[in-house]
Every structure is written in structure tokens, then in C-alpha cells.
Amino acid sequence: MKVEKIGGRNLSGDNAFPKIRESYILKQGIYEQGTVLQLDSTVNKLEKLAVDGVPHSILSQDYSNEAADIKAVVYLTGCFYVGDVVFPEGKTLADFKEKLREKSIFVR
């Protein structure tokens, strides 16, 4: 299974707070670095955050995995630049700030 890195952003908002990374299975699709993800607990895989979803983590790099599910590295904690974090269409940091804080994900 091929994983293609397609780009890059500067997600790092502050190195004073640790960034904890871990690998999770991503559902099939095209994902942009900085995308806020949610966990689909029925299949134990990550997917893009829905407008009414609960944030789980932030994607560490771009992934294109249209052929099959793949493992991807995500940030479980850390501080990130708001301009480089990808929220669901029509939503902003204000919609998810408190839920992200509960996960020790800080966006400024």
C-alpha cells in the first residue's frame, strides 16, 4: 500500500507544549495536513471531523489513500497555528476550541 505525501504546512504554534504523535488507521480519502480528525468508534478508524463531531487529533501531514485504509501519524496533543488547522467547511476554531482543549490540543 503506497502512502503519498502531497504537501506541507507549518503547524507548530509553540514548542513549549509537547506534541505527542501516534499512528492510527485513516479511512479512505484525501486528507490535508492539519485536518482535525474524529474517531469513528464503530470501526476504530479516524476520519475528517464532521460539523457536529468530537475532535480526536490533528493530522501530521497530507495523505492520499483512495485505494485502502492506511496508518497515518497524528498529533494527540500540542500547540498549533490556527491558519494551518483545517476545520469542517463553514466551521472555525470557535466552534471546537473547548473540545480541543479537553484533548490538550491548543490552537492560536
Salt bridges, closest charged atoms under 4 A:
ASP14 OD2 - ARG108 NH2 2.96
GLU32 OE2 - ARG9 NH2 2.03
ASP40 OD2 - LYS27 NZ 2.50
GLU47 OE1 - LYS27 NZ 2.88
ASP69 OD2 - LYS45 NZ 2.20
ASP84 OD1 - ARG9 NH1 3.93
GLU98 OE2 - ARG101 NH1 3.51
GLU102 OE1 - LYS99 NZ 3.89
